[in-house]
Amino acid sequence: MQLQPEELNPSVTARVPGHISRDDRYFRDRFQGMPLEGYTAIFQRMLDHSNIKLLLDCNWSDVKRDLSIDRTFYTGPLDELLDFRFGPLPYRSLRFEYRTFSQTQCQPVGTINYPNDNDFTRTTESKILTGQASPCTTVVEYPIPHQPGKTIAYYPVPREENDFPHMLFAGRLADYQYYNMDQACARALSLADQYAS
């Protein structure tokens, strides 16, 4: 989906900071970090609970009638939850193309944005973000247009006509918000506090 910046909700472009400094971090938060064992380990531990039932490789539409549960936190695509009755919402998807180089570092910083006339908008060299040491390095991530049923929806395309202001869900896809990881975690914690009482 090719849109001009002024066609998007201002929250999208506000996510990409512009800086003139020698600080090579993507964000300017005082404390930044990656989980020591990665996000996978965190989620495996959170989901390892007798009150949590995890269903994989299924669509919401395939299981929603068979579930007998007290509460569901939906984090998938909002339009899918509504059986596309209002049409599909626009998303951006990703093609993860991994390029490995026989050098210790390829980019000067972890993430580089390419906002102009490239067929990708950013590249990420993860080992810079995680602090790994290796004689090789890998660069990844190219966005592609989302095709329902063919690609995975990763990023919503917030525009005024796509708002669902009276619904409460969780996560980037269900809230249809362009969250950073810290915002997604804060949203989840807030919902957990709200529903725990």
Secondary structure, 3 states (H helix, E strand, C coil): CCCCHHHCCHHHHCCCCCCCCCCCCCCCCCCCCCCCCHHHHHHHHHHCCCCCCCCCCCCHHHHCCCCCCCCCCCCCCHHHHCCCCCCCCCEEEEECCCEEECCCCCCCCCEEECCCCCCCCEEECHHHHHCCCCCCEEEECEEEECCCCCCCCCEECCCHHHCCCCCCCCHHHHCCCCCCHHHHHHHHHHHHHHHHC
